[in-house]
Amino acid sequence: MTQILVLGATGKTGSRVVPRLQALGHTVRSASRSGTTRFDWTDRSTWDPALAGAEAVYLVPTETLGLPERSAFVDRAKAAGVRRIVQLSVRGLDRDGGVPETESAVRESGLEWTMLRPCWFAQDFAAPDFFLSGVLAGDLPTPTGDGREPFIDVEDIADVAVAALTADGHVGKAYDLSGPRALTFAEALAVIGAAVGRDLRHRHQAPADFVADRIAEGHSAADAEAIASYLDDIRRGEDDYVSDSVREALGRAPRTFEEYVSMAAATGVWEV
């Protein structure tokens, strides 16, 4: 079995990847800023201890992580004996052709690599750092307008990540991951509202106002602007398409938004 380093092990995808790998019998090193194995992108002294002995890495960079840090990490990984990296990336980065800068360090490393490019997560509607407060309030403002997004269940991302980390046949592939149907935010909220018995409203908000609100909530300006930009892509129709990569990677269809909502509602996350 393989020793695998999972970065962002407490995050939305990493927290699901870790138990799946462990269930398959792999040795997993769970790394995060506050975990047993400490890993901090801003503290390079934490990198080598996390990488020691790892044969594969699930790489979860921050939204604003620069190319020098990405390149330096990949160099450290190669020196440590890592042979495979599966990177969580972002959907739509290759619209203009060529290798996206945020993926170049891994893709040009000479290591085995797979890129996971998911769209917005279905779980973001239950995430305190994204849309949960708006859902609970019954009024969710975003810059998305009437744009549609094929929200993906994070469980599907985790399944693809585990397959790419442990099985052959995924090397050199960039998986564009989406759910099976694109929805507007108003339509998504209607699904949630039907499940919880409440009337939930989506309200369009100018990107500048969205950024200001995020900063007031404690987010950095860089992160707030990045999120606003991705949401504005939805408004402009950039994400209004469905991908078949979940089926390509796993041999099955992705979970529907309704399936996610049914399971999430049963946990009480949207109760007020």
C-alpha positions in Angstrom: 0.0 0.0 0.0 1.0 3.6 -0.6 1.9 6.3 1.9 -0.1 9.4 0.9 0.1 13.0 2.1 -3.2 14.8 2.1 -2.9 18.6 2.3 -5.9 20.5 3.6 -7.0 17.4 5.4 -9.6 19.3 7.4 -11.1 21.0 4.4 -14.2 20.1 2.4 -12.4 17.6 0.1 -9.5 16.6 2.2 -11.7 15.5 5.1 -13.5 13.1 2.8 -10.4 11.9 1.0 -8.6 10.8 4.2 -11.1 8.2 5.4 -11.6 6.8 1.9 -7.8 6.2 1.6 -7.6 4.7 5.1 -10.5 2.3 4.3 -8.5 1.1 1.3 -5.6 0.3 3.6 -3.3 3.1 2.6 -1.0 5.0 5.1 -2.3 8.5 5.2 -0.6 11.6 6.6 -3.2 14.2 7.3 -1.7 17.7 7.1 -3.1 21.1 7.9 -2.2 24.2 9.8 -3.7 22.9 13.0 -3.4 19.1 12.4 -1.2 16.5 13.9 1.1 16.9 10.9 1.4 20.7 10.6 1.6 22.2 7.2 1.5 25.9 6.4 2.1 27.3 3.0 3.6 30.4 4.6 6.1 28.4 6.7 8.4 26.3 4.5 9.9 24.6 7.5 6.7 22.6 7.7 7.0 21.2 4.2 9.7 18.6 4.4 8.4 16.8 7.5 5.0 16.5 5.9 6.5 15.2 2.6 9.0 12.7 4.2 8.2 9.2 3.0 5.2 10.2 0.9 4.8 8.5 -2.5 1.7 10.5 -3.5 0.3 13.9 -2.6 -3.2 15.3 -2.7 -2.3 19.0 -3.3 -4.8 21.6 -2.2 -3.3 25.1 -2.8 -4.9 28.2 -1.5 -6.7 30.4 -4.0 -4.0 33.1 -3.9 -0.9 30.8 -3.6 1.8 32.2 -6.0 3.7 30.3 -8.6 7.0 30.5 -6.7 5.5 28.7 -3.7 3.9 26.1 -5.9 7.1 25.5 -7.8 9.2 25.3 -4.6 6.8 22.8 -3.1 6.9 20.6 -6.2 10.7 20.7 -6.1 10.6 19.6 -2.4 8.2 16.8 -3.3 10.4 15.5 -6.0 13.4 15.6 -3.7 11.4 13.7 -1.0 10.6 10.8 -3.5 7.0 11.7 -4.3 6.0 10.2 -7.7 2.4 11.2 -8.0 0.5 14.5 -7.4 -3.2 15.0 -7.6 -4.0 18.7 -7.5 -7.3 20.3 -6.7 -7.7 23.1 -9.3 -10.5 25.2 -10.6 -12.9 24.7 -13.5 -12.5 26.9 -16.5 -8.8 27.9 -16.2 -8.0 26.5 -19.6 -10.6 28.5 -21.6 -7.9 30.5 -23.3 -5.8 27.5 -24.1 -2.4 26.5 -22.9 -1.4 25.4 -19.4 -2.9 27.5 -16.6 -0.2 29.1 -14.5 -1.7 27.7 -11.3 -1.2 24.1 -12.7 2.1 24.6 -14.5 4.4 23.6 -11.6 2.8 20.2 -11.2 2.1 19.5 -14.9 5.7 20.4 -15.9 7.3 18.6 -13.0 8.0 15.2 -14.7 5.9 13.5 -11.9 2.7 11.6 -12.5 -0.1 14.1 -12.2 -3.9 14.5 -12.4 -5.8 17.8 -12.2 -9.2 18.0 -10.6 -11.2 21.0 -11.9 -14.5 21.1 -10.0 -17.2 23.7 -10.4 -18.8 25.2 -7.3 -19.6 22.7 -4.5 -23.1 21.8 -3.6 -21.8 21.8 0.0 -21.1 25.6 -0.3 -24.8 26.1 0.6 -24.1 24.6 4.0 -20.7 26.2 4.5 -20.3 29.1 7.0 -17.5 30.6 4.9 -19.8 30.7 1.8 -23.6 30.7 1.6 -24.9 29.2 4.8 -25.7 32.5 6.5 -27.8 33.6 3.6 -29.7 30.3 3.5 -30.4 30.6 7.2 -31.5 34.2 6.8 -33.7 33.3 3.8 -32.0 35.9 1.7 -28.8 35.1 -0.2 -27.0 37.9 -2.1 -24.5 37.0 -4.8 -23.1 38.5 -8.0 -24.4 35.5 -10.0 -27.7 37.1 -11.4 -29.6 34.5 -13.4 -26.4 32.6 -14.4 -26.5 28.8 -14.0 -24.0 26.5 -12.3 -23.9 22.6 -12.3 -23.0 22.3 -8.6 -21.0 19.2 -7.8 -21.3 17.1 -4.6 -17.9 17.1 -2.8 -18.3 13.4 -2.2 -17.9 12.9 -6.0 -14.7 15.0 -6.0 -13.3 12.9 -3.1 -14.1 9.7 -5.0 -12.3 10.9 -8.1 -9.3 12.1 -6.0 -8.9 8.7 -4.4 -9.1 7.0 -7.7 -6.4 9.3 -9.2 -4.2 8.9 -6.1 -4.4 5.1 -6.0 -5.3 3.7 -9.4 -3.7 3.7 -12.9 -5.5 5.3 -15.8 -5.8 8.8 -14.5 -2.2 10.1 -15.0 -1.9 13.2 -17.3 -5.7 13.9 -17.2 -7.4 17.1 -16.3 -10.9 16.2 -15.0 -13.5 19.0 -15.4 -15.9 18.0 -12.7 -19.6 19.0 -12.5 -22.9 17.8 -11.4 -25.5 16.5 -13.9 -27.6 19.7 -14.2 -27.0 23.4 -14.2 -29.1 25.5 -11.8 -29.5 29.2 -11.1 -28.9 30.2 -7.5 -32.7 30.9 -7.2 -33.4 27.3 -8.5 -30.9 25.8 -6.1 -32.5 27.7 -3.2 -35.9 26.5 -4.3 -34.7 22.9 -4.0 -33.3 23.6 -0.5 -36.5 25.5 0.5 -38.7 22.6 -0.6 -36.6 20.3 1.6 -36.8 22.4 4.7 -40.2 24.0 4.3 -39.1 27.6 3.9 -39.2 30.3 1.3 -35.6 31.1 0.3 -34.7 34.1 -1.9 -31.7 34.8 -4.1 -30.8 38.5 -4.6 -28.3 39.8 -7.2 -25.6 41.9 -5.6 -23.0 44.0 -7.4 -19.5 42.4 -7.2 -18.0 45.5 -5.4 -20.7 45.2 -2.7 -20.2 41.5 -2.4 -16.4 42.1 -1.9 -17.1 44.8 0.7 -19.4 42.4 2.7 -16.9 39.6 2.6 -14.1 41.8 3.9 -16.4 43.0 6.7 -17.0 39.4 7.6 -13.2 39.0 8.1 -12.0 37.6 4.7 -8.9 39.1 3.1 -9.4 41.5 0.1 -7.6 39.1 -2.2 -9.8 36.1 -1.3 -13.0 38.2 -1.4 -12.1 39.5 -4.9 -11.2 36.1 -6.2 -14.6 34.7 -5.0 -16.5 37.6 -6.5 -14.7 37.0 -9.8 -15.6 33.4 -9.9 -19.3 34.2 -9.1 -19.3 36.8 -11.8 -18.2 34.1 -14.2 -21.4 32.3 -13.4 -23.4 35.5 -14.1 -21.7 35.7 -17.5 -22.6 32.1 -18.4 -19.0 30.8 -18.2 -20.1 27.8 -16.1 -23.3 27.0 -17.8 -22.3 23.6 -19.1 -22.2 20.0 -17.8 -19.1 17.9 -17.8 -18.8 14.1 -18.1 -15.6 13.6 -16.2 -17.1 12.0 -13.1 -18.5 9.2 -15.3 -15.1 9.1 -17.2 -13.2 8.7 -13.9 -15.6 6.5 -11.9 -17.9 4.8 -14.4 -21.0 6.3 -12.9 -23.1 9.5 -13.0 -22.4 12.3 -10.6 -24.8 12.8 -7.7 -27.7 15.2 -8.3 -28.2 18.5 -6.4 -31.4 17.1 -5.1 -29.6 14.0 -3.6 -27.2 16.3 -1.9 -29.9 18.5 -0.5 -31.9 15.5 0.8 -28.9 14.2 2.8 -27.8 17.7 4.0 -31.3 18.6 5.2 -31.5 15.5 7.3 -28.5 16.7 9.3 -30.4 19.8 10.4 -27.8 22.2 8.9 -30.5 24.5 7.6 -32.8 24.5 10.6 -33.5 27.9 12.1 
